[in-house]
Amino acid sequence: MLKKEANETEYWLELLFHLEYLEATQYNSIISDIQELNKILASIIITSKERK
């Protein structure tokens, strides 16, 4: 569920940036955090599936 929400957040940030509600510096700062979070969540999901 968290992974889905992180992906949705990334989608909305991209949309806001392309509609010029976010400046490039704001977008780049936030999107890099979201992408890192997505990587962490993916790793957690893979690890938890392997342990079952």
The first five atom37 places (N, CA, C, CB, O) and aatype in JSON, in Angstrom:
{
  "aatype": [12, 10, 11, 11, 6, 0, 2, 6, 16, 6, 18, 17, 10, 6, 10, 10, 13, 8, 10, 6, 18, 10, 6, 0, 16, 5, 18, 2, 15, 9, 9, 15, 3, 9, 5, 6, 10, 2, 11, 9, 10, 0, 15, 9, 9, 9, 16, 15, 11, 6, 1, 11],
  "atom_mask": [
    [1, 1, 1, 1, 1],
    [1, 1, 1, 1, 1],
    [1, 1, 1, 1, 1],
    [1, 1, 1, 1, 1],
    [1, 1, 1, 1, 1],
    [1, 1, 1, 1, 1],
    [1, 1, 1, 1, 1],
    [1, 1, 1, 1, 1],
    [1, 1, 1, 1, 1],
    [1, 1, 1, 1, 1],
    [1, 1, 1, 1, 1],
    [1, 1, 1, 1, 1],
    [1, 1, 1, 1, 1],
    [1, 1, 1, 1, 1],
    [1, 1, 1, 1, 1],
    [1, 1, 1, 1, 1],
    [1, 1, 1, 1, 1],
    [1, 1, 1, 1, 1],
    [1, 1, 1, 1, 1],
    [1, 1, 1, 1, 1],
    [1, 1, 1, 1, 1],
    [1, 1, 1, 1, 1],
    [1, 1, 1, 1, 1],
    [1, 1, 1, 1, 1],
    [1, 1, 1, 1, 1],
    [1, 1, 1, 1, 1],
    [1, 1, 1, 1, 1],
    [1, 1, 1, 1, 1],
    [1, 1, 1, 1, 1],
    [1, 1, 1, 1, 1],
    [1, 1, 1, 1, 1],
    [1, 1, 1, 1, 1],
    [1, 1, 1, 1, 1],
    [1, 1, 1, 1, 1],
    [1, 1, 1, 1, 1],
    [1, 1, 1, 1, 1],
    [1, 1, 1, 1, 1],
    [1, 1, 1, 1, 1],
    [1, 1, 1, 1, 1],
    [1, 1, 1, 1, 1],
    [1, 1, 1, 1, 1],
    [1, 1, 1, 1, 1],
    [1, 1, 1, 1, 1],
    [1, 1, 1, 1, 1],
    [1, 1, 1, 1, 1],
    [1, 1, 1, 1, 1],
    [1, 1, 1, 1, 1],
    [1, 1, 1, 1, 1],
    [1, 1, 1, 1, 1],
    [1, 1, 1, 1, 1],
    [1, 1, 1, 1, 1],
    [1, 1, 1, 1, 1]
  ],
  "atom_positions": [
    [[0.82, -1.19, 0.0], [0.0, 0.0, 0.0], [0.87, 1.27, 0.0], [-0.94, -0.01, 1.21], [0.57, 2.22, -0.72]],
    [[1.92, 1.28, 0.79], [2.79, 2.46, 0.83], [3.47, 2.71, -0.51], [3.85, 2.3, 1.92], [3.62, 3.86, -0.93]],
    [[3.87, 1.64, -1.18], [4.53, 1.77, -2.49], [3.57, 2.43, -3.48], [4.99, 0.39, -3.02], [3.98, 3.31, -4.25]],
    [[2.32, 2.01, -3.46], [1.32, 2.59, -4.36], [1.15, 4.08, -4.09], [-0.03, 1.87, -4.2], [1.06, 4.88, -5.02]],
    [[1.12, 4.45, -2.82], [0.96, 5.86, -2.45], [2.19, 6.68, -2.83], [0.69, 5.98, -0.95], [2.06, 7.83, -3.25]],
    [[3.36, 6.1, -2.7], [4.58, 6.81, -3.1], [4.6, 7.02, -4.61], [5.84, 6.03, -2.64], [5.01, 8.08, -5.09]],
    [[4.17, 6.01, -5.36], [4.08, 6.16, -6.82], [3.07, 7.22, -7.2], [3.7, 4.83, -7.47], [3.31, 8.01, -8.13]],
    [[1.96, 7.26, -6.5], [0.93, 8.27, -6.78], [1.46, 9.67, -6.46], [-0.34, 7.98, -5.97], [1.2, 10.62, -7.2]],
    [[2.19, 9.78, -5.38], [2.78, 11.08, -5.03], [3.74, 11.54, -6.11], [3.51, 10.99, -3.68], [3.75, 12.72, -6.48]],
    [[4.55, 10.62, -6.62], [5.48, 10.95, -7.7], [4.71, 11.44, -8.93], [6.36, 9.73, -8.07], [5.1, 12.42, -9.57]],
    [[3.63, 10.76, -9.26], [2.8, 11.15, -10.4], [2.29, 12.58, -10.24], [1.61, 10.17, -10.57], [2.4, 13.39, -11.16]],
    [[1.72, 12.89, -9.07], [1.15, 14.21, -8.84], [2.22, 15.3, -8.83], [0.39, 14.23, -7.52], [1.98, 16.42, -9.29]],
    [[3.4, 14.98, -8.32], [4.5, 15.96, -8.35], [4.91, 16.27, -9.78], [5.71, 15.45, -7.55], [5.16, 17.43, -10.12]],
    [[4.99, 15.23, -10.6], [5.33, 15.45, -12.01], [4.27, 16.3, -12.7], [5.48, 14.11, -12.74], [4.59, 17.19, -13.48]],
    [[3.02, 16.01, -12.41], [1.93, 16.79, -12.99], [2.01, 18.26, -12.56], [0.58, 16.19, -12.59], [1.9, 19.16, -13.39]],
    [[2.21, 18.49, -11.27], [2.33, 19.85, -10.76], [3.5, 20.6, -11.4], [2.5, 19.84, -9.26], [3.4, 21.79, -11.7]],
    [[4.6, 19.89, -11.62], [5.77, 20.51, -12.25], [5.46, 20.88, -13.71], [6.99, 19.57, -12.18], [5.77, 21.98, -14.16]],
    [[4.85, 19.95, -14.43], [4.56, 20.21, -15.85], [3.49, 21.28, -16.03], [4.1, 18.93, -16.53], [3.44, 21.94, -17.07]],
    [[2.64, 21.46, -15.04], [1.64, 22.53, -15.08], [2.18, 23.83, -14.51], [0.39, 22.11, -14.32], [1.46, 24.82, -14.41]],
    [[3.46, 23.83, -14.13], [4.19, 24.99, -13.63], [3.68, 25.51, -12.28], [4.12, 26.09, -14.64], [3.75, 26.7, -12.0]],
    [[3.17, 24.58, -11.45], [2.83, 24.94, -10.08], [4.05, 24.81, -9.17], [1.68, 24.05, -9.56], [4.09, 25.39, -8.09]],
    [[5.04, 24.03, -9.62], [6.3, 23.88, -8.89], [7.44, 24.39, -9.77], [6.54, 22.41, -8.48], [7.46, 24.16, -10.98]],
    [[8.39, 25.06, -9.15], [9.59, 25.47, -9.87], [10.52, 24.28, -9.97], [10.29, 26.67, -9.15], [10.38, 23.3, -9.23]],
    [[11.47, 24.36, -10.88], [12.39, 23.25, -11.12], [13.17, 22.89, -9.86], [13.37, 23.6, -12.25], [13.38, 21.7, -9.58]],
    [[13.61, 23.87, -9.1], [14.38, 23.56, -7.89], [13.52, 22.85, -6.86], [14.96, 24.85, -7.28], [13.99, 21.91, -6.2]],
    [[12.29, 23.27, -6.71], [11.38, 22.6, -5.78], [11.12, 21.17, -6.23], [10.05, 23.38, -5.67], [11.21, 20.22, -5.45]],
    [[10.79, 21.03, -7.5], [10.49, 19.71, -8.05], [11.67, 18.75, -7.91], [10.1, 19.83, -9.53], [11.5, 17.62, -7.45]],
    [[12.84, 19.2, -8.29], [14.03, 18.34, -8.23], [14.34, 17.89, -6.81], [15.24, 19.06, -8.81], [14.73, 16.74, -6.59]],
    [[14.16, 18.77, -5.87], [14.41, 18.42, -4.47], [13.42, 17.37, -3.98], [14.32, 19.68, -3.59], [13.81, 16.38, -3.36]],
    [[12.15, 17.59, -4.25], [11.11, 16.69, -3.76], [11.14, 15.36, -4.51], [9.74, 17.34, -3.9], [11.02, 14.3, -3.89]],
    [[11.29, 15.41, -5.82], [11.2, 14.18, -6.62], [12.35, 13.23, -6.29], [11.19, 14.5, -8.11], [12.17, 12.01, -6.31]],
    [[13.51, 13.76, -5.99], [14.63, 12.88, -5.64], [14.35, 12.16, -4.32], [15.95, 13.69, -5.54], [14.72, 11.0, -4.16]],
    [[13.7, 12.84, -3.39], [13.32, 12.2, -2.12], [12.28, 11.1, -2.35], [12.77, 13.24, -1.14], [12.38, 10.02, -1.78]],
    [[11.3, 11.38, -3.19], [10.25, 10.4, -3.48], [10.83, 9.18, -4.2], [9.13, 11.03, -4.34], [10.46, 8.05, -3.9]],
    [[11.74, 9.41, -5.14], [12.35, 8.29, -5.86], [13.18, 7.43, -4.93], [13.22, 8.8, -7.02], [13.18, 6.21, -5.05]],
    [[13.88, 8.05, -4.01], [14.65, 7.29, -3.03], [13.72, 6.49, -2.12], [15.52, 8.23, -2.19], [14.01, 5.34, -1.8]],
    [[12.63, 7.09, -1.72], [11.64, 6.39, -0.91], [11.07, 5.19, -1.67], [10.5, 7.35, -0.51], [10.89, 4.12, -1.09]],
    [[10.78, 5.36, -2.95], [10.29, 4.25, -3.77], [11.29, 3.1, -3.82], [9.99, 4.73, -5.19], [10.9, 1.94, -3.75]],
    [[12.56, 3.41, -3.94], [13.6, 2.37, -3.95], [13.64, 1.62, -2.62], [14.97, 2.98, -4.26], [13.76, 0.4, -2.59]],
    [[13.55, 2.37, -1.54], [13.57, 1.74, -0.2], [12.36, 0.84, -0.02], [13.61, 2.83, 0.91], [12.49, -0.29, 0.46]],
    [[11.19, 1.33, -0.39], [9.97, 0.54, -0.25], [10.02, -0.72, -1.11], [8.75, 1.37, -0.62], [9.6, -1.79, -0.67]],
    [[10.53, -0.61, -2.32], [10.65, -1.77, -3.2], [11.57, -2.81, -2.58], [11.18, -1.35, -4.59], [11.29, -4.0, -2.62]],
    [[12.67, -2.35, -2.01], [13.6, -3.26, -1.35], [12.96, -3.96, -0.16], [14.85, -2.49, -0.9], [13.15, -5.16, 0.03]],
    [[12.2, -3.23, 0.62], [11.51, -3.82, 1.78], [10.5, -4.87, 1.32], [10.79, -2.72, 2.6], [10.4, -5.94, 1.92]],
    [[9.77, -4.57, 0.26], [8.78, -5.52, -0.26], [9.46, -6.79, -0.76], [7.98, -4.87, -1.4], [8.99, -7.89, -0.46]],
    [[10.53, -6.66, -1.5], [11.26, -7.83, -2.01], [11.8, -8.66, -0.86], [12.4, -7.39, -2.93], [11.65, -9.89, -0.86]],
    [[12.41, -8.02, 0.11], [12.99, -8.74, 1.25], [11.9, -9.45, 2.05], [13.75, -7.76, 2.16], [12.09, -10.6, 2.46]],
    [[10.78, -8.8, 2.27], [9.71, -9.43, 3.05], [9.11, -10.61, 2.31], [8.62, -8.41, 3.38], [8.71, -11.59, 2.94]],
    [[9.03, -10.54, 0.98], [8.51, -11.67, 0.19], [9.47, -12.85, 0.22], [8.26, -11.25, -1.26], [9.04, -14.01, 0.25]],
    [[10.77, -12.56, 0.23], [11.78, -13.62, 0.25], [11.78, -14.37, 1.58], [13.17, -13.04, -0.02], [12.11, -15.55, 1.63]],
    [[11.43, -13.7, 2.65], [11.45, -14.29, 3.98], [10.22, -15.14, 4.28], [11.58, -13.21, 5.01], [10.2, -15.87, 5.26]],
    [[9.21, -15.05, 3.44], [7.98, -15.84, 3.68], [8.13, -17.25, 3.24], [6.8, -15.22, 2.97], [7.2, -18.04, 3.37]]
  ]
}
